């Protein structure tokens, strides 16, 4: 992740992925840009972005973390103009409620 000298991470929402983040070192905060809620980040914090939440991370120190995406990312993704990663071909995105594949038209 970034450090304070880098400034805040631009606001983004992962429209095609669920993201779980575990903070291993460093401190900062994450803001839910829809509600204005701010949550502190420190070692041991785990947060989940499961509703495609538009968010912004603001590091106070250098933050190191472990991130897990579902569907998995390859590491070659680039955020699009909406701050989202595109789905990889054949990723099999599923609607968690129905457990059925959902055609997102991508």
C-alpha positions as CSV (number, residue, x, y, z in Angstrom):
1,X,0.0,0.0,0.0
2,X,1.0,3.6,0.0
3,X,2.6,5.8,2.7
4,X,1.6,9.3,3.8
5,X,3.9,11.0,1.4
6,X,1.9,9.5,-1.5
7,X,-1.3,11.1,-0.3
8,X,-4.7,9.4,-0.2
9,X,-5.5,6.5,-2.5
10,X,-7.9,7.8,-5.1
11,X,-11.5,6.8,-4.4
12,X,-12.6,3.6,-6.0
13,X,-15.1,0.8,-5.9
14,X,-14.5,-2.7,-7.0
15,X,-17.6,-3.3,-9.2
16,X,-16.7,-6.8,-10.2
17,X,-14.9,-8.1,-7.1
18,X,-15.2,-8.5,-3.4
19,X,-12.1,-7.4,-1.5
20,X,-10.9,-8.4,2.0
21,X,-7.9,-6.6,3.5
22,X,-5.9,-7.5,6.6
23,X,-3.6,-4.8,7.9
24,X,-0.2,-6.3,9.0
25,X,1.6,-3.0,9.7
26,X,1.1,0.7,9.6
27,X,-1.8,3.0,10.4
28,X,-4.4,5.0,8.5
29,X,-8.1,5.3,7.8
30,X,-10.6,4.2,5.3
31,X,-13.7,6.3,4.4
32,X,-16.9,4.9,3.0
33,X,-17.5,7.7,0.4
34,X,-21.3,7.0,0.3
35,X,-21.9,7.5,4.0
36,X,-18.8,9.5,5.1
37,X,-18.1,6.9,7.8
38,X,-14.4,6.7,8.7
39,X,-12.7,3.6,10.2
40,X,-9.2,3.4,11.7
41,X,-6.7,1.0,10.1
42,X,-4.0,-0.5,12.3
43,X,-2.3,-3.9,12.6
44,X,-4.9,-6.6,13.0
45,X,-7.7,-4.7,11.3
46,X,-9.6,-6.7,8.8
47,X,-12.1,-5.0,6.5
48,X,-14.4,-6.4,3.7
49,X,-15.7,-4.4,0.8
50,X,-18.6,-6.7,-0.3
51,X,-21.2,-4.2,-1.6
52,X,-18.8,-2.6,-4.2
53,X,-18.4,0.2,-1.7
54,X,-16.8,3.4,-3.0
55,X,-14.0,4.0,-0.6
56,X,-10.8,5.9,0.0
57,X,-7.8,4.8,2.1
58,X,-5.7,7.5,3.7
59,X,-2.4,6.2,5.2
60,X,-0.9,7.9,8.3
61,X,2.2,5.7,8.0
62,X,3.3,3.2,5.4
63,X,0.7,0.4,5.4
64,X,1.4,-3.2,4.6
65,X,-1.5,-5.5,4.1
66,X,-2.8,-8.7,2.6
67,X,-5.6,-8.4,0.1
68,X,-7.8,-11.1,-1.2
69,X,-10.1,-10.6,-4.2
70,X,-13.0,-12.8,-5.3
71,X,-13.0,-13.6,-8.1
72,X,-9.2,-13.7,-7.9
73,X,-7.1,-11.1,-9.6
74,X,-4.0,-11.9,-11.6
75,X,-1.9,-8.9,-10.6
76,X,-1.9,-7.5,-14.1
77,X,-5.2,-5.6,-13.7
78,X,-5.4,-1.8,-14.2
79,X,-8.2,0.2,-12.6
80,X,-10.6,1.5,-15.2
81,X,-12.1,5.0,-15.3
82,X,-14.5,4.0,-12.4
83,X,-11.7,2.7,-10.2
84,X,-12.7,-1.0,-10.8
85,X,-10.8,-3.9,-12.1
86,X,-12.3,-5.6,-15.1
87,X,-13.2,-9.3,-14.8
88,X,-10.7,-11.7,-16.2
89,X,-12.1,-13.9,-19.0
90,X,-13.7,-17.0,-17.6
91,X,-13.6,-15.7,-14.0
92,X,-17.1,-17.1,-13.3
93,X,-18.4,-14.2,-11.2
94,X,-21.4,-15.6,-9.2
95,X,-24.3,-13.9,-7.5
96,X,-23.7,-15.0,-3.9
97,X,-27.5,-14.9,-3.1
98,X,-28.6,-17.1,-6.0
99,X,-25.3,-19.1,-6.4
100,X,-25.9,-18.7,-10.2
101,X,-23.6,-17.1,-12.7
102,X,-24.5,-13.6,-13.5
103,X,-24.0,-12.1,-16.9
104,X,-22.5,-8.7,-16.3
105,X,-22.2,-7.9,-20.0
106,X,-18.4,-7.6,-19.8
